[in-house]
Amino acid sequence: MDGGGGGGGGPSRRNSISISGRRKPAENNGDTAGGGGGGRRTSLSLPRPPPSPHRSLSSERTVKRLRLSKALTVPENTTVQEACRRMAARKVDAVLLTDSNGLLCGILTDKDVARVIARELKIEETPISKVMTRNPVFVLSDTLAVEALQKMVLGKFRHLPVVENGEVIALLDIAKCLYDAIARMERAAEKGKAIAAAVEGVEKQWGASVSGPNTFIETLRERMFRPALSTIISENSKVVTVSPTDSVLTATKRMLELKMNSAVVTVDNKPRGIITSRDILMRVVAQNLSPDSTPVEKVMTPDPECGTIDTPIVDALHTMHDGRFLHLPVVDRDGNIVSVIDVIHITHAAIATVGSSGGLGPETTGNMMQKFWDTAMAIGPLDDDDDTRSEGSLKLASETTEAGRSSFYPSSGLNTTFGFKIQDRKGRMHRFNCDTQSLTEVITCILQRIGADIDKDNLPQILYEDEDHDKVIIASDSDLAAAVDHARQIGWKGLRLHLEYPNSDSGGKKKSGSDLDYAHKDAWASAYSTVAAGAALVAGLGVMAYLKRAGS
């Protein structure tokens, strides 16, 4: 089950960021087993990461800034069947348990539900307290994000409760965080022409050492996630296989025996489907099907996407993210099943691969994980559209508005910021908030996100789409102010921006040529200068942080 143990007992324990944990022997493969809550538990002492060099520079890089899911909590005397019903209704695969005082006392995940089925317990009679993991590891909402993420990878658990003021407020999912981290690093490596040119200018001024952080990002990408899956799959890799006509009960028993969270449905050793612990929760238990009489072919995912032993690690992660699944069957060159990987497996193995391939010592290898998370967090958040955000993404209670409602677009006391979104040439949507007093600020944000799409010698006009679906040009600070004021008057929370290049005809409502051209070029020139200055600052801070960490 997730979470390890020993994260908290009474309120006094919850006021400390120091977190201990427990690991059940040989059963922690993403989640530990729920086996009745009794038994002896050994302490899992996770090494505390060294202080982040970014701590004083960016105090906002806490757990609050990660993609959190709203936590589902139930009393510990709830039956397993009722808990499964609520999990299915919320489309979540973990539930947190609270005691009579409302304090966190346990966690139950889809992995545990599968194990309950395998042990043939009566879910309508069995209380969660009999099968949950007691006293799971948790973090406070102001814990540094890199510390929480490192604990999850080292502890090999997917879910981590987040506590604020003694109450559970959210749940952290390592899968979403890993996808975000890799996407951030890839985006940093693909920065637009303006960023690249600015960094090149900084290197000339400060010397070649400025490229250190960029080199480090490339090193992380190449050494951690570019190798093939064959490098992280052991020769004696375990994989549960069942036939299409085997019962769900048979599959869960084999999963329990090999301590795995999925079973591949095969015909002649070729994958024809996959059934995971989440499928057992959502498609069997929640639908009141009998595990003993239900064949796996009825509830499996047919013809699953598979990776090959030659698939790069990063491609496998993208496949899993795009397909919204957590397990990926891996086949050899003949199409025979050889393994099943998940995000925890990939992360842990990739980091270990860095250490072994680079001839690094254990301490250096451990620091590589910290550097990976720290570097990804330092790059800044993604600005994807809603469809790439977690459905459970939420604001914390301390960040809600005075009316008690959370707002996606934060506002300052002077209300000078507003939300915008813009689509790049690859069809990806970027969302950001920025100051609306200057068009240069907006252009700077655009450059930082889609600079690679923009030709510096053929600068585009910026337009927004109004309620009549007309595209209206924003060519000056006053245009921007008018657009934002109008959007607020009609109750909009953001503006959709478009770029129009010279000689194109998109129906924009144009202004006089000379005034428009001057204001437009001046704003773009200022934005490029701002981006260059920002790149210089980031590069400088990155060098200091990198050298400081390398020397420690």
C-alpha positions in Angstrom: 0.0 0.0 0.0 1.1 3.5 -0.5 2.7 5.8 1.9 5.0 3.8 4.0 4.3 4.2 7.7 5.0 6.2 10.7 4.2 9.6 9.2 2.1 10.7 12.1 0.2 9.6 15.1 -1.0 12.6 17.2 -1.1 16.3 16.4 2.4 16.9 17.8 3.8 14.5 15.3 2.2 16.5 12.5 4.0 19.7 13.3 7.4 18.3 12.2 8.6 18.0 8.7 10.8 15.1 9.8 9.2 12.0 8.3 9.8 8.4 9.2 8.3 5.4 7.5 8.0 1.7 7.4 8.4 -1.0 4.7 6.8 -4.4 4.9 9.4 -7.0 4.0 9.6 -7.7 0.2 6.2 -6.3 -0.5 6.8 -2.7 -1.4 6.4 -2.6 -5.2 4.8 0.7 -5.6 2.4 0.2 -2.7 2.9 -2.1 0.3 0.4 -4.9 1.0 -2.5 -4.4 3.2 -2.5 -7.4 5.5 -4.5 -6.6 8.5 -2.7 -3.7 10.1 -1.0 -6.0 12.6 2.5 -7.5 12.5 5.8 -6.0 13.2 6.9 -3.0 11.0 10.4 -2.0 10.6 11.4 1.7 10.3 12.2 3.0 6.9 14.8 5.7 7.4 14.9 7.8 4.3 17.9 10.1 4.0 17.0 13.8 4.2 18.1 15.6 1.0 20.7 18.2 1.3 19.4 21.8 1.6 18.3 23.0 -1.9 20.4 25.8 -3.3 17.1 27.2 -4.5 15.5 27.3 -1.1 16.3 31.0 -0.4 15.7 32.0 -4.0 12.3 30.4 -4.5 10.4 29.6 -1.3 7.3 28.8 -3.3 8.7 25.5 -4.6 6.8 23.6 -1.9 4.4 20.7 -2.1 1.6 23.2 -2.7 3.0 23.9 -6.2 2.9 20.3 -7.3 -0.1 18.8 -9.1 -2.2 17.8 -6.1 -5.4 15.7 -6.1 -8.2 16.3 -3.7 -8.0 13.6 -1.1 -10.9 11.2 -0.5 -11.2 10.5 3.2 -13.4 8.0 5.0 -13.7 6.7 8.6 -11.6 3.7 9.4 -14.7 1.6 10.2 -15.9 1.9 6.6 -16.2 -1.4 4.8 -13.9 -2.3 1.9 -16.9 -2.5 -0.4 -18.2 1.0 0.5 -14.7 2.5 0.2 -14.4 0.9 -3.3 -17.7 2.4 -4.3 -16.6 5.9 -3.3 -13.3 5.5 -5.0 -15.0 4.4 -8.2 -17.4 7.3 -8.0 -14.5 9.8 -7.6 -12.4 7.9 -10.2 -9.5 7.7 -7.7 -7.3 4.7 -6.7 -6.5 5.7 -3.1 -8.5 6.6 -0.1 -7.3 8.0 3.2 -8.6 6.8 6.6 -9.3 9.0 9.6 -9.8 8.0 13.2 -12.5 9.2 15.6 -10.5 12.4 16.1 -10.4 13.1 12.4 -6.7 12.4 12.2 -5.0 10.5 9.4 -4.5 6.9 10.5 -4.2 4.8 7.3 -4.4 4.5 3.5 -6.0 2.0 1.2 -5.2 1.8 -2.5 -6.3 -0.2 -5.5 -3.3 -2.5 -4.9 -4.7 -3.4 -1.5 -8.1 -4.0 -2.9 -6.7 -6.6 -5.3 -4.9 -8.3 -2.5 -8.2 -8.4 -0.5 -9.8 -10.1 -3.4 -6.9 -12.6 -3.7 -7.3 -13.5 -0.1 -11.0 -14.1 -0.7 -12.1 -11.8 2.1 -15.7 -10.7 2.2 -15.5 -7.0 1.2 -19.0 -6.2 2.3 -18.1 -7.2 5.9 -14.4 -6.4 6.1 -13.6 -3.0 7.6 -10.8 -1.0 6.0 -9.0 -1.0 9.3 -8.2 -4.7 8.9 -6.4 -4.3 5.6 -5.1 -0.7 5.4 -1.6 0.5 5.9 -1.5 2.2 9.3 0.2 5.6 10.0 1.2 6.3 6.4 4.0 8.7 5.6 2.7 12.2 5.0 4.2 15.7 4.3 3.2 19.1 5.4 2.0 21.5 2.7 5.0 23.7 3.2 7.5 20.9 2.7 9.9 21.4 -0.2 8.6 19.6 -3.2 12.0 18.0 -4.0 12.0 16.4 -0.5 8.6 14.9 -0.9 9.3 13.6 -4.4 12.6 12.0 -3.3 10.9 10.3 -0.4 8.3 8.8 -2.7 10.9 7.4 -5.1 13.2 6.0 -2.4 10.2 4.6 -0.5 8.7 3.2 -3.8 5.2 4.4 -3.1 3.0 6.4 -5.5 0.7 8.3 -3.1 1.7 10.8 -0.4 -0.9 12.5 1.8 -0.5 16.3 2.3 -1.4 17.8 5.6 -2.0 21.4 6.6 -2.9 22.6 10.1 -3.3 19.0 11.2 -5.9 18.1 8.5 -5.4 16.1 5.3 -6.0 18.5 2.4 -4.7 16.7 -0.7 -2.9 13.7 -2.1 0.3 13.7 -4.1 0.7 11.3 -7.0 4.3 10.6 -8.1 3.3 9.7 -11.6 1.9 13.1 -12.4 5.0 14.8 -10.8 7.4 12.6 -12.9 5.6 13.4 -16.1 5.7 17.1 -15.3 9.4 17.0 -14.3 10.4 15.3 -17.6 8.2 17.7 -19.7 9.8 20.7 -17.9 13.3 19.5 -18.7 12.4 18.7 -22.3 10.9 22.1 -22.7 13.9 23.8 -21.2 16.1 21.9 -23.7 13.9 23.1 -26.5 13.7 26.8 -25.5 13.0 29.2 -28.3 15.4 31.1 -30.4 15.3 34.1 -28.1 16.3 32.1 -25.1 19.1 30.3 -26.9 20.5 33.5 -28.4 20.4 35.2 -25.0 22.2 32.3 -23.3 24.8 32.3 -26.1 25.4 36.0 -25.4 25.7 35.4 -21.7 28.3 32.6 -22.4 30.4 35.0 -24.5 30.3 37.6 -21.7 30.7 35.3 -18.7 32.7 32.5 -20.3 32.0 28.9 -21.3 31.2 27.8 -17.7 27.7 29.4 -18.0 26.6 26.5 -20.1 27.0 24.3 -17.0 23.3 24.1 -16.1 22.3 23.5 -19.7 24.9 20.7 -20.0 23.6 19.2 -16.7 20.0 19.2 -18.0 21.2 17.4 -21.2 23.2 15.0 -19.1 20.1 14.1 -17.0 18.0 13.6 -20.1 20.6 11.6 -22.0 21.8 9.4 -19.1 18.5 8.9 -17.2 15.8 8.7 -19.9 17.4 8.2 -23.3 18.7 4.7 -22.7 16.5 1.8 -23.9 14.1 -0.1 -21.7 16.5 -3.1 -21.9 18.9 -1.2 -19.6 16.4 -1.2 -16.7 14.8 -4.7 -17.2 16.6 -7.4 -15.3 17.2 -10.8 -16.9 15.0 -12.5 -14.3 12.2 -9.9 -14.5 8.9 -11.1 -13.0 5.7 -10.8 -15.0 2.3 -12.3 -14.2 0.7 -14.0 -17.2 -2.8 -15.4 -17.4 -5.0 -16.7 -20.2 -8.1 -14.9 -21.4 -10.4 -17.5 -19.8 -8.7 -17.4 -16.4 -10.8 -15.9 -13.6 -10.1 -12.5 -12.0 -9.6 -14.4 -8.8 -6.9 -16.5 -10.4 -5.2 -13.4 -11.7 -5.2 -11.7 -8.3 -3.8 -14.7 -6.6 -0.9 -14.8 -9.1 -0.3 -11.1 -8.7 -0.2 -11.6 -4.9 2.2 -14.5 -5.2 4.7 -12.5 -7.3 4.0 -9.2 -5.5 3.0 -7.5 -8.8 0.2 -5.0 -9.5 -0.8 -6.2 -13.0 -1.2 -9.3 -15.1 -0.7 -9.6 -18.8 -3.3 -11.7 -20.7 -1.4 -13.7 -23.3 -1.9 -16.1 -26.1 1.2 -18.0 -27.2 3.2 -15.7 -24.9 2.0 -12.7 -27.0 0.1 -9.9 -25.1 -3.6 -9.7 -25.9 -4.6 -7.7 -22.9 -3.7 -6.4 -19.5 -5.5 -6.3 -16.2 -4.3 -4.1 -13.3 -5.2 -3.6 -9.7 -7.1 -0.4 -10.8 -9.1 -2.5 -13.3 -10.0 -4.9 -10.5 -11.2 -2.0 -8.4 -13.1 -0.1 -11.1 -14.4 -2.9 -13.3 -14.9 -5.8 -10.9 -15.4 -4.7 -7.3 -17.2 -1.4 -8.1 -19.5 -3.2 -10.6 -20.3 -6.0 -8.1 -18.9 -8.7 -10.3 -17.8 -12.0 -8.9 -14.0 -12.4 -9.1 -14.4 -16.2 -9.1 -16.8 -16.4 -12.1 -15.6 -13.4 -14.1 -13.0 -14.2 -16.8 -10.2 -11.7 -17.2 -11.1 -11.1 -20.9 -14.3 -9.5 -19.8 -12.6 -6.8 -17.7 -9.1 -6.5 -19.2 -7.8 -3.7 -21.4 -7.6 -5.4 -24.8 -4.6 -5.0 -27.2 -2.7 -2.7 -24.9 0.1 -0.5 -26.2 3.4 -2.1 -25.6 7.0 -1.0 -25.5 9.9 -3.0 -26.8 13.3 -3.6 -25.3 14.7 -1.0 -27.7 12.2 1.7 -26.7 13.9 4.7 -25.1 12.8 5.2 -21.5 11.5 8.7 -22.2 9.3 7.4 -25.1 7.9 4.8 -22.8 7.0 7.5 -20.3 5.3 9.6 -23.0 3.3 6.6 -24.2 2.1 6.0 -20.6 1.3 9.7 -20.1 -0.5 10.1 -23.4 -2.5 6.9 -22.9 -3.3 7.8 -19.3 -2.1 4.4 -18.0 0.5 3.4 -15.4 1.7 0.0 -16.6 3.4 -0.7 -19.9 4.0 -4.3 -21.1 7.4 -4.7 -22.7 8.0 -7.3 -25.5 11.2 -8.6 -27.1 12.0 -8.3 -30.8 9.8 -11.4 -31.5 6.8 -9.9 -29.7 7.0 -12.1 -26.7 6.2 -10.5 -23.3 9.3 -10.0 -21.1 8.2 -7.5 -18.5 5.8 -4.9 -17.3 7.1 -1.5 -16.1 5.5 1.4 -14.2 6.6 4.9 -13.4 8.1 4.1 -10.0 10.1 1.2 -11.6 11.3 3.5 -14.4 12.4 6.4 -12.1 14.2 4.2 -9.6 15.9 2.1 -12.3 16.9 5.1 -14.4 18.6 6.8 -11.5 20.4 3.6 -10.6 21.5 3.3 -14.2 23.1 6.7 -14.1 25.2 5.7 -11.1 26.3 2.4 -12.5 27.0 3.6 -16.1 28.9 6.7 -14.8 31.0 4.8 -12.3 29.6 7.0 -9.5 29.7 6.2 -5.8 26.5 5.6 -3.8 26.4 9.1 -2.4 26.8 10.7 -5.8 24.1 8.4 -7.3 21.8 9.4 -4.5 22.4 13.0 -5.1 21.6 12.5 -8.8 18.0 11.9 -7.8 18.0 15.1 -5.8 19.6 17.0 -8.7 17.0 15.7 -11.1 14.0 16.9 -9.1 15.7 20.1 -8.1 16.6 21.0 -11.7 13.1 20.2 -12.9 11.5 22.3 -10.1 13.9 25.2 -10.9 12.8 25.3 -14.5 9.3 26.4 -13.5 5.8 25.0 -14.0 4.2 23.9 -17.2 1.5 26.0 -18.8 -0.6 23.3 -20.4 -4.3 23.6 -21.0 -7.0 22.1 -18.8 -7.0 18.8 -20.7 -3.4 18.1 -19.5 -4.2 19.0 -15.9 -5.2 16.5 -13.3 -9.0 16.5 -12.9 -8.3 16.7 -9.2 -6.1 19.7 -9.4 -7.0 22.1 -6.6 -6.0 25.2 -4.7 -5.3 24.7 -1.0 -7.5 26.3 1.7 -4.9 28.9 2.5 -4.9 30.1 -1.1 -8.6 30.5 -1.7 -10.4 33.8 -2.2 -12.3 35.6 0.6 -15.5 34.0 -0.7 -14.1 30.6 0.0 -13.8 29.7 -3.7 -10.5 28.9 -5.3 -9.6 30.8 -8.4 -7.4 29.4 -11.2 -6.2 32.9 -12.0 -4.6 34.4 -8.9 -5.1 38.2 -8.5 -3.0 40.7 -6.6 -4.4 43.3 -4.3 -4.3 45.8 -7.2 -5.8 43.3 -9.6 -3.3 44.0 -12.4 -2.7 40.4 -13.4 -4.9 38.4 -15.8 -4.9 35.0 -17.4 -4.0 34.2 -21.0 -3.5 31.1 -23.2 -1.9 30.6 -26.5 -1.4 27.6 -28.8 1.9 26.7 -30.3 2.5 25.2 -33.8 2.4 21.7 -32.4 -1.1 22.2 -31.1 -0.1 22.4 -27.4 -1.9 25.0 -25.3 0.1 27.2 -23.0 -1.6 29.1 -20.1 0.0 31.8 -18.1 -0.8 34.8 -15.9 1.0 38.1 -16.2 0.8 41.8 -15.4 -1.6 43.6 -17.8 -0.1 47.1 -17.4 2.5 46.5 -20.2 2.2 44.7 -23.5 5.9 43.9 -23.2 5.1 41.7 -20.2 2.6 39.7 -22.3 5.0 39.3 -25.2 7.8 38.3 -22.8 5.6 35.5 -21.5 4.8 34.4 -25.0 8.5 34.3 -26.0 9.3 32.2 -22.9 6.7 29.6 -24.0 6.6 29.5 -27.8 9.8 31.4 -28.7 10.8 28.7 -31.1 7.7 29.3 -33.2 8.5 33.0 -33.8 10.7 34.4 -36.5 12.5 37.4 -35.1 12.7 38.9 -38.6 9.0 38.5 -39.2 7.3 39.5 -36.0 3.6 38.7 -35.7 0.7 40.8 -34.5 -1.0 39.7 -31.3 -4.8 39.3 -31.4 -7.4 38.1 -29.0 -10.8 36.5 -29.7 -13.8 38.3 -28.3 -17.3 37.0 -27.5 -18.3 37.5 -31.1 -15.4 35.3 -32.3 -13.8 38.3 -33.9 -10.0 38.5 -33.6 -9.1 42.0 -32.2 -5.5 43.3 -32.4 -3.5 44.1 -29.3 -0.8 46.5 -30.4 -0.2 48.8 -27.4 -0.5 49.0 -23.7 -3.9 50.7 -24.0 -5.2 48.0 -26.3 -4.2 45.4 -23.7 -5.9 47.3 -20.9 -9.0 47.7 -23.0 -9.1 44.0 -23.9 -8.6 42.9 -20.2 -11.2 45.4 -19.0 -13.7 44.1 -21.5 -13.0 40.5 -20.6 -13.6 41.2 -16.9 -16.8 43.1 -17.7 -18.3 40.0 -19.4 -17.1 37.7 -16.7 -14.2 36.0 -18.4 -11.3 34.7 -16.4 -8.8 34.7 -19.3 -8.1 35.6 -22.9 -7.3 33.3 -25.8 -4.4 34.9 -27.8 -3.5 34.3 -31.5 -0.5 35.3 -33.5 -0.9 36.8 -37.0 2.0 37.2 -39.4 2.4 39.9 -42.0 0.5 39.3 -45.3 -1.8 36.8 -43.6 -5.5 37.4 -43.6 -7.2 36.3 -40.4 -9.8 39.0 -40.2 -8.3 41.0 -37.4 -9.7 44.5 -36.7 -6.7 46.6 -37.6 -5.6 50.0 -36.6 -3.6 52.7 -38.4 -0.4 51.4 -39.9 2.3 53.7 -38.6 1.2 53.9 -35.0 0.5 50.2 -34.9 3.9 49.3 -36.5 5.9 51.5 -34.1 4.1 50.3 -30.9 4.2 46.7 -32.0 7.9 46.7 -32.8 8.8 48.6 -29.7 7.0 46.1 -27.5 8.6 43.1 -29.2 12.1 44.6 -28.9 11.6 45.3 -25.2 10.3 41.8 -24.7 13.4 40.2 -26.4 15.6 42.4 -24.2 13.7 41.2 -21.1 14.0 37.6 -22.1 17.7 38.0 -22.7 18.1 39.6 -19.3 16.1 36.9 -17.7 18.1 34.2 -19.4 21.2 35.8 -18.1 19.9 35.9 -14.6 18.7 32.3 -14.7 21.9 31.1 -16.2 23.9 32.9 -13.5 21.8 31.6 -10.6 21.9 28.1 -12.2 25.7 28.2 -12.4 26.0 29.2 -8.8 23.6 26.5 -7.7 25.2 23.9 -9.9 28.7 24.6 -8.7 27.6 24.8 -5.1 25.9 21.4 -5.3 28.8 19.9 -7.3 31.2 21.0 -4.7 29.2 19.7 -1.8 
